[in-house]
Amino acid sequence: MLFSRKRHMIEKQTVNGKDVWIKVDPYHVERENPNIIPTEYFTAAYFLQEPADENASGELVQEEGETKLFESPVAALTFARKSLESQLQ
């Protein structure tokens, strides 16, 4: 893990022989009823070059033109990696 302050993380991985960095950020959802869960999802973004700092935004992982939300950081990392495996050939 490269950075981990403010509950987000950036992890360096090698995909198809290329170094990539995947950033996972929490994404809070406001609900009328706070007892409805989940109230927090996660987003993933990727970088093809090492990000300059933890506030870099990267390329958001999207699905059908919308930011894809994940129920866990592991799900976000896994989906982003699989997406990059098909993109970086």
Backbone as XML, in Angstrom:
<?xml version="1.0"?>
<chain id="A" units="angstrom">
  <residue number="1" name="MET">
    <atom name="N" x="0.857" y="-1.166" z="0.000"/>
    <atom name="CA" x="0.000" y="0.000" z="0.000"/>
    <atom name="C" x="0.904" y="1.229" z="0.000"/>
  </residue>
  <residue number="2" name="LEU">
    <atom name="N" x="0.600" y="2.183" z="-0.868"/>
    <atom name="CA" x="1.417" y="3.381" z="-0.984"/>
    <atom name="C" x="0.971" y="4.467" z="-0.010"/>
  </residue>
  <residue number="3" name="PHE">
    <atom name="N" x="-0.285" y="4.834" z="-0.060"/>
    <atom name="CA" x="-0.837" y="5.855" z="0.831"/>
    <atom name="C" x="-2.055" y="5.274" z="1.526"/>
  </residue>
  <residue number="4" name="SER">
    <atom name="N" x="-2.309" y="5.689" z="2.753"/>
    <atom name="CA" x="-3.501" y="5.149" z="3.411"/>
    <atom name="C" x="-4.180" y="6.137" z="4.347"/>
  </residue>
  <residue number="5" name="ARG">
    <atom name="N" x="-3.860" y="7.407" z="4.281"/>
    <atom name="CA" x="-4.543" y="8.390" z="5.125"/>
    <atom name="C" x="-5.946" y="8.654" z="4.597"/>
  </residue>
  <residue number="6" name="LYS">
    <atom name="N" x="-6.786" y="9.195" z="5.462"/>
    <atom name="CA" x="-8.160" y="9.583" z="5.094"/>
    <atom name="C" x="-8.971" y="8.404" z="4.554"/>
  </residue>
  <residue number="7" name="ARG">
    <atom name="N" x="-8.641" y="7.212" z="4.982"/>
    <atom name="CA" x="-9.388" y="5.998" z="4.658"/>
    <atom name="C" x="-9.358" y="5.616" z="3.195"/>
  </residue>
  <residue number="8" name="HIS">
    <atom name="N" x="-8.501" y="6.206" z="2.410"/>
    <atom name="CA" x="-8.344" y="5.685" z="1.055"/>
    <atom name="C" x="-6.961" y="5.080" z="0.933"/>
  </residue>
  <residue number="9" name="MET">
    <atom name="N" x="-6.784" y="4.328" z="-0.118"/>
    <atom name="CA" x="-5.484" y="3.699" z="-0.306"/>
    <atom name="C" x="-5.135" y="3.682" z="-1.781"/>
  </residue>
  <residue number="10" name="ILE">
    <atom name="N" x="-3.849" y="3.646" z="-2.034"/>
    <atom name="CA" x="-3.349" y="3.469" z="-3.390"/>
    <atom name="C" x="-2.411" y="2.272" z="-3.346"/>
  </residue>
  <residue number="11" name="GLU">
    <atom name="N" x="-2.697" y="1.287" z="-4.188"/>
    <atom name="CA" x="-1.910" y="0.065" z="-4.207"/>
    <atom name="C" x="-1.257" y="-0.105" z="-5.565"/>
  </residue>
  <residue number="12" name="LYS">
    <atom name="N" x="0.031" y="-0.404" z="-5.557"/>
    <atom name="CA" x="0.763" y="-0.671" z="-6.799"/>
    <atom name="C" x="0.615" y="-2.148" z="-7.138"/>
  </residue>
  <residue number="13" name="GLN">
    <atom name="N" x="0.275" y="-2.416" z="-8.404"/>
    <atom name="CA" x="0.163" y="-3.778" z="-8.896"/>
    <atom name="C" x="0.819" y="-3.862" z="-10.269"/>
  </residue>
  <residue number="14" name="THR">
    <atom name="N" x="1.146" y="-5.070" z="-10.669"/>
    <atom name="CA" x="1.663" y="-5.295" z="-12.014"/>
    <atom name="C" x="0.597" y="-6.052" z="-12.787"/>
  </residue>
  <residue number="15" name="VAL">
    <atom name="N" x="0.164" y="-5.458" z="-13.895"/>
    <atom name="CA" x="-0.880" y="-6.048" z="-14.727"/>
    <atom name="C" x="-0.315" y="-6.224" z="-16.126"/>
  </residue>
  <residue number="16" name="ASN">
    <atom name="N" x="-0.294" y="-7.453" z="-16.607"/>
    <atom name="CA" x="0.250" y="-7.774" z="-17.931"/>
    <atom name="C" x="1.639" y="-7.160" z="-18.124"/>
  </residue>
  <residue number="17" name="GLY">
    <atom name="N" x="2.467" y="-7.238" z="-17.076"/>
    <atom name="CA" x="3.837" y="-6.750" z="-17.150"/>
    <atom name="C" x="4.004" y="-5.245" z="-16.989"/>
  </residue>
  <residue number="18" name="LYS">
    <atom name="N" x="2.928" y="-4.522" z="-16.733"/>
    <atom name="CA" x="2.998" y="-3.067" z="-16.580"/>
    <atom name="C" x="2.618" y="-2.682" z="-15.154"/>
  </residue>
  <residue number="19" name="ASP">
    <atom name="N" x="3.358" y="-1.725" z="-14.591"/>
    <atom name="CA" x="3.016" y="-1.221" z="-13.265"/>
    <atom name="C" x="1.816" y="-0.297" z="-13.367"/>
  </residue>
  <residue number="20" name="VAL">
    <atom name="N" x="0.856" y="-0.507" z="-12.482"/>
    <atom name="CA" x="-0.323" y="0.358" z="-12.376"/>
    <atom name="C" x="-0.566" y="0.626" z="-10.901"/>
  </residue>
  <residue number="21" name="TRP">
    <atom name="N" x="-1.257" y="1.703" z="-10.630"/>
    <atom name="CA" x="-1.612" y="2.055" z="-9.267"/>
    <atom name="C" x="-3.129" y="2.159" z="-9.218"/>
  </residue>
  <residue number="22" name="ILE">
    <atom name="N" x="-3.727" y="1.488" z="-8.252"/>
    <atom name="CA" x="-5.183" y="1.498" z="-8.098"/>
    <atom name="C" x="-5.507" y="2.194" z="-6.782"/>
  </residue>
  <residue number="23" name="LYS">
    <atom name="N" x="-6.362" y="3.206" z="-6.875"/>
    <atom name="CA" x="-6.762" y="3.983" z="-5.704"/>
    <atom name="C" x="-8.203" y="3.629" z="-5.346"/>
  </residue>
  <residue number="24" name="VAL">
    <atom name="N" x="-8.429" y="3.348" z="-4.088"/>
    <atom name="CA" x="-9.777" y="3.053" z="-3.591"/>
    <atom name="C" x="-10.146" y="4.133" z="-2.582"/>
  </residue>
  <residue number="25" name="ASP">
    <atom name="N" x="-11.296" y="4.751" z="-2.814"/>
    <atom name="CA" x="-11.801" y="5.807" z="-1.927"/>
    <atom name="C" x="-13.164" y="5.424" z="-1.383"/>
  </residue>
  <residue number="26" name="PRO">
    <atom name="N" x="-13.457" y="5.794" z="-0.137"/>
    <atom name="CA" x="-14.816" y="5.607" z="0.374"/>
    <atom name="C" x="-15.769" y="6.582" z="-0.310"/>
  </residue>
  <residue number="27" name="TYR">
    <atom name="N" x="-17.003" y="6.168" z="-0.454"/>
    <atom name="CA" x="-18.036" y="6.989" z="-1.095"/>
    <atom name="C" x="-19.273" y="6.899" z="-0.218"/>
  </residue>
  <residue number="28" name="HIS">
    <atom name="N" x="-19.555" y="7.961" z="0.522"/>
    <atom name="CA" x="-20.683" y="7.953" z="1.456"/>
    <atom name="C" x="-21.986" y="8.265" z="0.731"/>
  </residue>
  <residue number="29" name="VAL">
    <atom name="N" x="-23.020" y="7.539" z="1.087"/>
    <atom name="CA" x="-24.348" y="7.736" z="0.512"/>
    <atom name="C" x="-25.283" y="8.235" z="1.601"/>
  </residue>
  <residue number="30" name="GLU">
    <atom name="N" x="-25.884" y="9.389" z="1.352"/>
    <atom name="CA" x="-26.867" y="9.923" z="2.298"/>
    <atom name="C" x="-28.198" y="9.215" z="2.077"/>
  </residue>
  <residue number="31" name="ARG">
    <atom name="N" x="-28.764" y="8.694" z="3.127"/>
    <atom name="CA" x="-30.052" y="8.001" z="3.055"/>
    <atom name="C" x="-31.062" y="8.756" z="3.922"/>
  </residue>
  <residue number="32" name="GLU">
    <atom name="N" x="-32.319" y="8.756" z="3.483"/>
    <atom name="CA" x="-33.368" y="9.361" z="4.316"/>
    <atom name="C" x="-33.458" y="8.636" z="5.645"/>
  </residue>
  <residue number="33" name="ASN">
    <atom name="N" x="-33.321" y="7.335" z="5.599"/>
    <atom name="CA" x="-33.338" y="6.516" z="6.810"/>
    <atom name="C" x="-31.915" y="5.997" z="7.020"/>
  </residue>
  <residue number="34" name="PRO">
    <atom name="N" x="-31.207" y="6.469" z="8.047"/>
    <atom name="CA" x="-29.816" y="6.058" z="8.252"/>
    <atom name="C" x="-29.651" y="4.584" z="8.613"/>
  </residue>
  <residue number="35" name="ASN">
    <atom name="N" x="-30.751" y="3.886" z="8.872"/>
    <atom name="CA" x="-30.676" y="2.460" z="9.192"/>
    <atom name="C" x="-30.629" y="1.581" z="7.949"/>
  </residue>
  <residue number="36" name="ILE">
    <atom name="N" x="-30.821" y="2.179" z="6.782"/>
    <atom name="CA" x="-30.714" y="1.416" z="5.534"/>
    <atom name="C" x="-29.238" y="1.300" z="5.198"/>
  </residue>
  <residue number="37" name="ILE">
    <atom name="N" x="-28.786" y="0.090" z="4.990"/>
    <atom name="CA" x="-27.369" y="-0.119" z="4.688"/>
    <atom name="C" x="-27.217" y="-0.688" z="3.282"/>
  </residue>
  <residue number="38" name="PRO">
    <atom name="N" x="-26.098" y="-0.527" z="2.655"/>
    <atom name="CA" x="-24.938" y="0.193" z="3.165"/>
    <atom name="C" x="-25.084" y="1.698" z="2.967"/>
  </residue>
  <residue number="39" name="THR">
    <atom name="N" x="-24.418" y="2.456" z="3.800"/>
    <atom name="CA" x="-24.355" y="3.907" z="3.639"/>
    <atom name="C" x="-23.001" y="4.310" z="3.077"/>
  </residue>
  <residue number="40" name="GLU">
    <atom name="N" x="-22.101" y="3.352" z="2.979"/>
    <atom name="CA" x="-20.791" y="3.650" z="2.416"/>
    <atom name="C" x="-20.444" y="2.622" z="1.349"/>
  </residue>
  <residue number="41" name="TYR">
    <atom name="N" x="-20.056" y="3.139" z="0.214"/>
    <atom name="CA" x="-19.558" y="2.308" z="-0.870"/>
    <atom name="C" x="-18.110" y="2.721" z="-1.107"/>
  </residue>
  <residue number="42" name="PHE">
    <atom name="N" x="-17.507" y="2.183" z="-2.152"/>
    <atom name="CA" x="-16.140" y="2.527" z="-2.508"/>
    <atom name="C" x="-16.050" y="2.734" z="-4.007"/>
  </residue>
  <residue number="43" name="THR">
    <atom name="N" x="-15.165" y="3.632" z="-4.410"/>
    <atom name="CA" x="-14.876" y="3.838" z="-5.827"/>
    <atom name="C" x="-13.439" y="3.418" z="-6.076"/>
  </residue>
  <residue number="44" name="ALA">
    <atom name="N" x="-13.128" y="3.141" z="-7.335"/>
    <atom name="CA" x="-11.762" y="2.779" z="-7.723"/>
    <atom name="C" x="-11.339" y="3.665" z="-8.884"/>
  </residue>
  <residue number="45" name="ALA">
    <atom name="N" x="-10.084" y="4.041" z="-8.865"/>
    <atom name="CA" x="-9.478" y="4.788" z="-9.963"/>
    <atom name="C" x="-8.110" y="4.165" z="-10.219"/>
  </residue>
  <residue number="46" name="TYR">
    <atom name="N" x="-7.600" y="4.346" z="-11.422"/>
    <atom name="CA" x="-6.289" y="3.775" z="-11.713"/>
    <atom name="C" x="-5.378" y="4.814" z="-12.349"/>
  </residue>
  <residue number="47" name="PHE">
    <atom name="N" x="-4.097" y="4.544" z="-12.227"/>
    <atom name="CA" x="-3.045" y="5.399" z="-12.769"/>
    <atom name="C" x="-2.079" y="4.506" z="-13.541"/>
  </residue>
  <residue number="48" name="LEU">
    <atom name="N" x="-1.618" y="4.973" z="-14.683"/>
    <atom name="CA" x="-0.622" y="4.237" z="-15.447"/>
    <atom name="C" x="0.785" y="4.731" z="-15.137"/>
  </residue>
  <residue number="49" name="GLN">
    <atom name="N" x="0.872" y="5.818" z="-14.368"/>
    <atom name="CA" x="2.145" y="6.327" z="-13.855"/>
    <atom name="C" x="1.954" y="6.556" z="-12.365"/>
  </residue>
  <residue number="50" name="GLU">
    <atom name="N" x="3.038" y="6.454" z="-11.603"/>
    <atom name="CA" x="2.932" y="6.631" z="-10.156"/>
    <atom name="C" x="2.337" y="8.002" z="-9.840"/>
  </residue>
  <residue number="51" name="PRO">
    <atom name="N" x="1.256" y="8.040" z="-9.028"/>
    <atom name="CA" x="0.646" y="9.330" z="-8.688"/>
    <atom name="C" x="1.598" y="10.192" z="-7.864"/>
  </residue>
  <residue number="52" name="ALA">
    <atom name="N" x="1.537" y="11.492" z="-8.096"/>
    <atom name="CA" x="2.419" y="12.432" z="-7.401"/>
    <atom name="C" x="2.121" y="12.482" z="-5.909"/>
  </residue>
  <residue number="53" name="ASP">
    <atom name="N" x="0.859" y="12.371" z="-5.541"/>
    <atom name="CA" x="0.492" y="12.377" z="-4.120"/>
    <atom name="C" x="-0.839" y="11.675" z="-3.931"/>
  </residue>
  <residue number="54" name="GLU">
    <atom name="N" x="-1.252" y="11.544" z="-2.697"/>
    <atom name="CA" x="-2.481" y="10.802" z="-2.387"/>
    <atom name="C" x="-3.754" y="11.497" z="-2.828"/>
  </residue>
  <residue number="55" name="ASN">
    <atom name="N" x="-3.672" y="12.765" z="-3.215"/>
    <atom name="CA" x="-4.859" y="13.494" z="-3.662"/>
    <atom name="C" x="-5.061" y="13.434" z="-5.172"/>
  </residue>
  <residue number="56" name="ALA">
    <atom name="N" x="-4.184" y="12.761" z="-5.875"/>
    <atom name="CA" x="-4.335" y="12.617" z="-7.327"/>
    <atom name="C" x="-5.639" y="11.871" z="-7.607"/>
  </residue>
  <residue number="57" name="SER">
    <atom name="N" x="-6.295" y="12.227" z="-8.708"/>
    <atom name="CA" x="-7.623" y="11.654" z="-8.958"/>
    <atom name="C" x="-7.610" y="10.387" z="-9.809"/>
  </residue>
  <residue number="58" name="GLY">
    <atom name="N" x="-6.756" y="10.264" z="-10.786"/>
    <atom name="CA" x="-6.711" y="9.053" z="-11.606"/>
    <atom name="C" x="-7.907" y="8.928" z="-12.526"/>
  </residue>
  <residue number="59" name="GLU">
    <atom name="N" x="-7.970" y="7.791" z="-13.205"/>
    <atom name="CA" x="-9.061" y="7.479" z="-14.140"/>
    <atom name="C" x="-10.077" y="6.615" z="-13.400"/>
  </residue>
  <residue number="60" name="LEU">
    <atom name="N" x="-11.271" y="7.168" z="-13.140"/>
    <atom name="CA" x="-12.297" y="6.424" z="-12.397"/>
    <atom name="C" x="-12.778" y="5.205" z="-13.172"/>
  </residue>
  <residue number="61" name="VAL">
    <atom name="N" x="-12.967" y="4.124" z="-12.456"/>
    <atom name="CA" x="-13.553" y="2.920" z="-13.042"/>
    <atom name="C" x="-15.038" y="3.181" z="-13.214"/>
  </residue>
  <residue number="62" name="GLN">
    <atom name="N" x="-15.516" y="2.988" z="-14.442"/>
    <atom name="CA" x="-16.922" y="3.250" z="-14.743"/>
    <atom name="C" x="-17.565" y="2.036" z="-15.379"/>
  </residue>
  <residue number="63" name="GLU">
    <atom name="N" x="-18.877" y="2.043" z="-15.323"/>
    <atom name="CA" x="-19.667" y="1.009" z="-15.987"/>
    <atom name="C" x="-20.861" y="1.699" z="-16.621"/>
  </residue>
  <residue number="64" name="GLU">
    <atom name="N" x="-21.003" y="1.553" z="-17.919"/>
    <atom name="CA" x="-22.072" y="2.201" z="-18.678"/>
    <atom name="C" x="-22.068" y="3.719" z="-18.469"/>
  </residue>
  <residue number="65" name="GLY">
    <atom name="N" x="-20.867" y="4.310" z="-18.424"/>
    <atom name="CA" x="-20.735" y="5.757" z="-18.318"/>
    <atom name="C" x="-20.917" y="6.339" z="-16.924"/>
  </residue>
  <residue number="66" name="GLU">
    <atom name="N" x="-21.156" y="5.500" z="-15.935"/>
    <atom name="CA" x="-21.356" y="5.954" z="-14.553"/>
    <atom name="C" x="-20.240" y="5.400" z="-13.671"/>
  </residue>
  <residue number="67" name="THR">
    <atom name="N" x="-19.874" y="6.170" z="-12.642"/>
    <atom name="CA" x="-18.890" y="5.693" z="-11.684"/>
    <atom name="C" x="-19.413" y="4.430" z="-11.025"/>
  </residue>
  <residue number="68" name="LYS">
    <atom name="N" x="-18.625" y="3.373" z="-11.061"/>
    <atom name="CA" x="-19.034" y="2.101" z="-10.464"/>
    <atom name="C" x="-18.778" y="2.155" z="-8.965"/>
  </residue>
  <residue number="69" name="LEU">
    <atom name="N" x="-19.781" y="1.761" z="-8.186"/>
    <atom name="CA" x="-19.676" y="1.712" z="-6.733"/>
    <atom name="C" x="-19.525" y="0.267" z="-6.283"/>
  </residue>
  <residue number="70" name="PHE">
    <atom name="N" x="-18.675" y="0.066" z="-5.270"/>
    <atom name="CA" x="-18.389" y="-1.272" z="-4.757"/>
    <atom name="C" x="-18.731" y="-1.332" z="-3.275"/>
  </residue>
  <residue number="71" name="GLU">
    <atom name="N" x="-19.083" y="-2.527" z="-2.818"/>
    <atom name="CA" x="-19.456" y="-2.689" z="-1.418"/>
    <atom name="C" x="-18.264" y="-2.909" z="-0.504"/>
  </residue>
  <residue number="72" name="SER">
    <atom name="N" x="-17.081" y="-3.150" z="-1.074"/>
    <atom name="CA" x="-15.887" y="-3.329" z="-0.241"/>
    <atom name="C" x="-14.655" y="-2.875" z="-1.015"/>
  </residue>
  <residue number="73" name="PRO">
    <atom name="N" x="-13.589" y="-2.533" z="-0.304"/>
    <atom name="CA" x="-12.337" y="-2.178" z="-0.980"/>
    <atom name="C" x="-11.781" y="-3.340" z="-1.798"/>
  </residue>
  <residue number="74" name="VAL">
    <atom name="N" x="-11.942" y="-4.559" z="-1.304"/>
    <atom name="CA" x="-11.447" y="-5.731" z="-2.034"/>
    <atom name="C" x="-12.185" y="-5.882" z="-3.360"/>
  </residue>
  <residue number="75" name="ALA">
    <atom name="N" x="-13.489" y="-5.684" z="-3.347"/>
    <atom name="CA" x="-14.265" y="-5.765" z="-4.585"/>
    <atom name="C" x="-13.817" y="-4.693" z="-5.574"/>
  </residue>
  <residue number="76" name="ALA">
    <atom name="N" x="-13.528" y="-3.497" z="-5.076"/>
    <atom name="CA" x="-13.075" y="-2.401" z="-5.938"/>
    <atom name="C" x="-11.732" y="-2.738" z="-6.578"/>
  </residue>
  <residue number="77" name="LEU">
    <atom name="N" x="-10.786" y="-3.218" z="-5.777"/>
    <atom name="CA" x="-9.464" y="-3.595" z="-6.305"/>
    <atom name="C" x="-9.566" y="-4.717" z="-7.326"/>
  </residue>
  <residue number="78" name="THR">
    <atom name="N" x="-10.351" y="-5.724" z="-7.010"/>
    <atom name="CA" x="-10.495" y="-6.886" z="-7.897"/>
    <atom name="C" x="-11.096" y="-6.475" z="-9.233"/>
  </residue>
  <residue number="79" name="PHE">
    <atom name="N" x="-12.166" y="-5.696" z="-9.208"/>
    <atom name="CA" x="-12.818" y="-5.271" z="-10.448"/>
    <atom name="C" x="-11.887" y="-4.387" z="-11.273"/>
  </residue>
  <residue number="80" name="ALA">
    <atom name="N" x="-11.210" y="-3.447" z="-10.616"/>
    <atom name="CA" x="-10.295" y="-2.552" z="-11.333"/>
    <atom name="C" x="-9.176" y="-3.345" z="-11.987"/>
  </residue>
  <residue number="81" name="ARG">
    <atom name="N" x="-8.618" y="-4.302" z="-11.270"/>
    <atom name="CA" x="-7.543" y="-5.124" z="-11.832"/>
    <atom name="C" x="-8.030" y="-5.913" z="-13.051"/>
  </residue>
  <residue number="82" name="LYS">
    <atom name="N" x="-9.195" y="-6.538" z="-12.942"/>
    <atom name="CA" x="-9.729" y="-7.308" z="-14.074"/>
    <atom name="C" x="-10.006" y="-6.407" z="-15.271"/>
  </residue>
  <residue number="83" name="SER">
    <atom name="N" x="-10.496" y="-5.197" z="-15.012"/>
    <atom name="CA" x="-10.728" y="-4.242" z="-16.100"/>
    <atom name="C" x="-9.414" y="-3.883" z="-16.778"/>
  </residue>
  <residue number="84" name="LEU">
    <atom name="N" x="-8.382" y="-3.640" z="-15.975"/>
    <atom name="CA" x="-7.077" y="-3.279" z="-16.534"/>
    <atom name="C" x="-6.442" y="-4.438" z="-17.296"/>
  </residue>
  <residue number="85" name="GLU">
    <atom name="N" x="-6.679" y="-5.663" z="-16.844"/>
    <atom name="CA" x="-6.129" y="-6.834" z="-17.550"/>
    <atom name="C" x="-6.627" y="-6.899" z="-18.978"/>
  </residue>
  <residue number="86" name="SER">
    <atom name="N" x="-7.878" y="-6.528" z="-19.199"/>
    <atom name="CA" x="-8.414" y="-6.554" z="-20.573"/>
    <atom name="C" x="-7.998" y="-5.320" z="-21.368"/>
  </residue>
  <residue number="87" name="GLN">
    <atom name="N" x="-7.731" y="-4.196" z="-20.690"/>
    <atom name="CA" x="-7.333" y="-2.964" z="-21.386"/>
    <atom name="C" x="-5.856" y="-2.941" z="-21.754"/>
  </residue>
  <residue number="88" name="LEU">
    <atom name="N" x="-5.012" y="-3.506" z="-20.898"/>
    <atom name="CA" x="-3.557" y="-3.422" z="-21.092"/>
    <atom name="C" x="-3.018" y="-4.710" z="-21.686"/>
  </residue>
  <residue number="89" name="GLN">
    <atom name="N" x="-3.212" y="-4.891" z="-22.970"/>
    <atom name="CA" x="-2.718" y="-6.116" z="-23.613"/>
    <atom name="C" x="-1.588" y="-5.857" z="-24.535"/>
  </residue>
</chain>
